[in-house]
Amino acid sequence: MNHALHRGLQENIKLVPIDLPNRPAWFKEKVNPANKVPALEHNGKIMGESLDLIKYVDSNFEGPSLYPLDPEKRDFGEDMLKYVDTTFTKVVFGSFKGDPAKDTAPVFDHLENALQKFDDGPFFLGDLSLVDVAYIPFVQRFQVFLGEVFKYDITAGRPKLAAWIEEMNKMVAYTQTITDSEYVINFFKNVLEHRPASLDATADPPALFDGTTRLYTSYGCPYAQRVWITRNFKGLQEKIKLVPLNLGNRPAWYKDTVYPENKVPALEHNGKIIGESLDLIKYLDNTFEGPSLFPEDQAKREFGEELLKYTDTFTKTMWASLKGDPFTETAPVLDYLENALYKFDDGPFFLGQFSLVDIAYIPFIERFQIALNELFKCDITVERPKLSAWIEEMNKIDAYVQTKTDSKEIVEIFKRKLMVRSYEYCFGSLLDLNLTRVFILAVRKQALSSEVYEQLDGLWI
């Protein structure tokens, strides 16, 4: 919208605002099958993706050009446009779960340095360009939210960035589109969602069966994450309360009075407890309001059920590969997913549009992509373009991003699993005291958790 206004196209391009949490069915069915904004209807066709659209508007409509002819500036501009989505926004959004001042410093410093590249104006390419248009909506929101919630001033020590923001605020085409600060803060707070502390063996139970709907979960559990994503996508944050548990030291009352299976996830609703993640995501989709996550189309429903059943094969194969050769052993199941993503061409997800199938797989893909790459240098997306594109699209879904586990934590969890399995092999098969000593030393060098040390040290007795 910034770009169309700057070019004076208010009369040529009509705005059609969409209420995203309650978007009309016709938008997906007749306008943009991806069901996302922005989308431009022009000359009988629909186009999407904001960076593509600002270039399209600049090239196809009258008004001042927003991209320089100078080759050096154009090349640098392309670099900056790639950086905004691939790195800048991801890093800043990711920082909300950690230390924003520290985690965002590299990307804000990158912008500060970029603004020193050309000295013929206060903007990224000297004069106002598509690069400025691409960054300002995010910088505006991040500046407001980080300043208000984390008391972090993104312009401190960055005079060029501060001057650029000041200049952007003189651009009427931009100021006409600014989102209210209070709205920005509330929006990001909802996206973040405060994570309650995990309950351990010392914690008192909640007031069970008092009419409150509760999701018993664990932040690191991929099965529980499925239900958490479904809850968030359907906008049920106020109706379903999170009750996170410390699985390593879970409270006795959970098994005794809540869920005898003693697993997560479990849902407390209408005086009963329901478990099993695949059953629960269907239950939430069918029982609660919010956008439907399973299509009406019969072919899609049948294929969706097949894919949901296949998740067990997928996860078992992926876990088992950690004991052998992940490159060869995971190939069949990853190729199965790659081929499945070709089935429907009306969107980038397994059933075309985002569904329970995507929710069922993403917690595991998230973990295995990180761990296999870090520990085995195995990139699961190599020669799997559909899978790669699917992961990219999933990372645009707020309901999923809100639930992600820190990548460092994932790696440590997998290291512990690998170490414990190696320990089981050493002690269960070899029973070699010298090897035992070496292995325990190796574990200590890895600085793994006390839980692993205790398992190993007990065998010295």
URWOGI-V359998 format. One record per residue. RES is the residue in one small letter. OMEGA is omega in whole degrees, -180 to 180 (NA if undefined). D_LAST is the distance of its C-alpha to the last C-alpha in whole Angstrom. Layout:
[[RES	OMEGA	D_LAST] [RES	OMEGA	D_LAST]]
This chain:
[[m	177	70] [n	-173	70] [h	-180	72] [a	179	75] [l	-178	76] [h	-179	76] [r	178	78] [g	-175	80] [l	-177	80] [q	180	80] [e	-177	83] [n	-177	82] [i	-178	78] [k	177	78] [l	174	75] [v	-178	73] [p	-178	70] [i	173	67] [d	-171	65] [l	179	62] [p	-178	60] [n	-173	63] [r	-178	64] [p	-178	67] [a	-177	67] [w	-179	70] [f	179	68] [k	-174	65] [e	-172	68] [k	-175	71] [v	-175	70] [n	-179	67] [p	177	64] [a	176	61] [n	-178	62] [k	169	62] [v	1	64] [p	170	66] [a	-179	68] [l	174	71] [e	-176	74] [h	178	77] [n	174	79] [g	178	78] [k	180	74] [i	177	71] [m	179	69] [g	-178	66] [e	-170	63] [s	-179	64] [l	176	64] [d	-176	66] [l	-180	68] [i	175	69] [k	-179	70] [y	180	72] [v	-180	74] [d	-175	75] [s	-170	76] [n	-180	78] [f	178	80] [e	-179	82] [g	-178	81] [p	179	80] [s	-179	77] [l	175	74] [y	-174	73] [p	177	74] [l	-178	76] [d	-176	74] [p	-179	72] [e	180	70] [k	179	69] [r	180	69] [d	180	66] [f	177	64] [g	178	65] [e	177	64] [d	-178	60] [m	178	60] [l	177	61] [k	-175	58] [y	-173	56] [v	-178	57] [d	-176	55] [t	-175	53] [t	-169	51] [f	-175	53] [t	-180	53] [k	-179	49] [v	-177	48] [v	177	49] [f	179	49] [g	-177	45] [s	-178	45] [f	-179	46] [k	-176	42] [g	-179	41] [d	-175	43] [p	-178	46] [a	-179	48] [k	-172	45] [d	-178	45] [t	-176	48] [a	-178	49] [p	-176	49] [v	176	52] [f	174	54] [d	177	54] [h	178	55] [l	179	58] [e	180	59] [n	180	59] [a	-179	61] [l	176	64] [q	-175	65] [k	-178	65] [f	-174	69] [d	-179	71] [d	177	74] [g	-174	73] [p	-175	70] [f	-174	69] [f	179	66] [l	-178	69] [g	176	71] [d	178	73] [l	-177	72] [s	177	71] [l	180	68] [v	178	65] [d	179	66] [v	-178	67] [a	-174	63] [y	-168	61] [i	179	63] [p	-180	62] [f	180	59] [v	179	59] [q	-178	61] [r	-180	59] [f	180	56] [q	-180	57] [v	-173	58] [f	-179	55] [l	179	53] [g	-176	55] [e	-172	55] [v	-176	52] [f	-179	50] [k	-178	52] [y	180	52] [d	-176	56] [i	-179	55] [t	-179	59] [a	-178	57] [g	-180	57] [r	-175	59] [p	180	63] [k	179	64] [l	178	62] [a	180	63] [a	179	67] [w	179	66] [i	179	65] [e	179	69] [e	179	71] [m	-180	69] [n	173	70] [k	-178	74] [m	-177	74] [v	-180	76] [a	177	74] [y	-175	71] [t	177	72] [q	-174	73] [t	-175	70] [i	177	67] [t	-180	65] [d	-176	65] [s	-179	62] [e	178	61] [y	179	61] [v	-178	59] [i	-179	57] [n	180	56] [f	-178	56] [f	177	53] [k	178	51] [n	179	52] [v	-178	50] [l	-174	47] [e	179	47] [h	179	45] [r	178	41] [p	178	40] [a	179	36] [s	-179	34] [l	178	33] [d	-175	29] [a	-179	28] [t	-174	30] [a	175	33] [d	179	36] [p	172	37] [p	178	41] [a	-172	44] [l	175	43] [f	178	46] [d	-179	49] [g	178	51] [t	174	49] [t	-175	48] [r	172	44] [l	176	42] [y	-168	38] [t	170	37] [s	-173	34] [y	-177	35] [g	-174	33] [c	-179	33] [p	179	36] [y	178	37] [a	-180	38] [q	178	39] [r	-176	42] [v	178	43] [w	179	43] [i	-179	45] [t	177	48] [r	-176	48] [n	-178	49] [f	180	51] [k	176	53] [g	-175	53] [l	-177	52] [q	-179	50] [e	-175	52] [k	180	51] [i	-177	48] [k	176	45] [l	173	42] [v	-178	39] [p	180	36] [l	172	32] [n	-174	29] [l	179	27] [g	-179	24] [n	-171	24] [r	-178	28] [p	-178	29] [a	-178	29] [w	-179	33] [y	179	33] [k	-173	32] [d	-171	34] [t	-178	37] [v	-171	38] [y	-177	36] [p	177	34] [e	177	33] [n	179	31] [k	168	32] [v	4	34] [p	170	37] [a	-179	39] [l	174	43] [e	-176	44] [h	178	48] [n	174	51] [g	178	48] [k	179	46] [i	179	43] [i	179	43] [g	-179	40] [e	-170	40] [s	-179	41] [l	175	43] [d	-176	45] [l	-179	45] [i	175	47] [k	-180	49] [y	179	50] [l	-178	50] [d	-176	53] [n	-170	55] [t	-174	54] [f	177	55] [e	-179	57] [g	-177	57] [p	179	58] [s	-177	57] [l	174	54] [f	-172	55] [p	176	59] [e	-178	62] [d	-174	62] [q	-180	62] [a	180	61] [k	180	58] [r	-179	57] [e	179	56] [f	177	55] [g	178	52] [e	177	51] [e	-179	50] [l	178	48] [l	176	46] [k	-176	45] [y	-178	44] [t	179	42] [d	177	39] [t	-178	40] [f	-175	40] [t	179	36] [k	180	35] [t	-178	36] [m	179	35] [w	-178	32] [a	-178	31] [s	-179	33] [l	179	30] [k	-175	28] [g	-177	31] [d	-177	34] [p	-178	35] [f	-176	39] [t	-173	40] [e	179	38] [t	-174	39] [a	-177	43] [p	-177	44] [v	176	43] [l	176	44] [d	177	47] [y	178	48] [l	178	48] [e	-180	50] [n	180	52] [a	-179	52] [l	175	53] [y	-172	57] [k	-178	58] [f	-174	59] [d	-179	61] [d	177	62] [g	-174	59] [p	-175	56] [f	-174	54] [f	178	53] [l	-177	56] [g	178	58] [q	-179	57] [f	-175	54] [s	177	53] [l	180	50] [v	178	49] [d	180	48] [i	-178	46] [a	-175	44] [y	-167	43] [i	179	43] [p	-179	40] [f	176	38] [i	179	40] [e	-176	40] [r	-177	36] [f	178	36] [q	-179	39] [i	-173	37] [a	-179	34] [l	179	35] [n	-176	37] [e	-173	35] [l	-177	32] [f	-176	34] [k	-180	38] [c	180	39] [d	-175	42] [i	-178	42] [t	-179	46] [v	-179	47] [e	175	50] [r	-175	50] [p	-180	53] [k	178	53] [l	178	49] [s	180	49] [a	179	52] [w	179	51] [i	179	48] [e	179	50] [e	179	52] [m	-179	49] [n	173	49] [k	-179	52] [i	-177	51] [d	-177	50] [a	176	49] [y	-177	46] [v	180	46] [q	-172	45] [t	-173	42] [k	176	40] [t	179	37] [d	-175	37] [s	179	36] [k	179	33] [e	178	31] [i	-179	32] [v	-180	31] [e	178	27] [i	180	27] [f	177	28] [k	180	25] [r	178	22] [k	180	23] [l	-180	24] [m	-180	20] [v	179	19] [r	177	21] [s	179	20] [y	180	16] [e	180	17] [y	-177	19] [c	-174	17] [f	-177	14] [g	-175	16] [s	-173	18] [l	-179	17] [l	-177	14] [d	-176	14] [l	180	12] [n	178	15] [l	177	16] [t	-179	12] [r	-179	13] [v	-177	16] [f	179	16] [i	177	14] [l	-180	16] [a	179	19] [v	179	18] [r	178	18] [k	179	21] [q	179	22] [a	180	22] [l	-172	21] [s	178	20] [s	179	17] [e	180	17] [v	179	16] [y	-176	13] [e	178	12] [q	-177	11] [l	-176	10] [d	179	8] [g	-178	6] [l	177	5] [w	-174	4] [i	NA	0]]
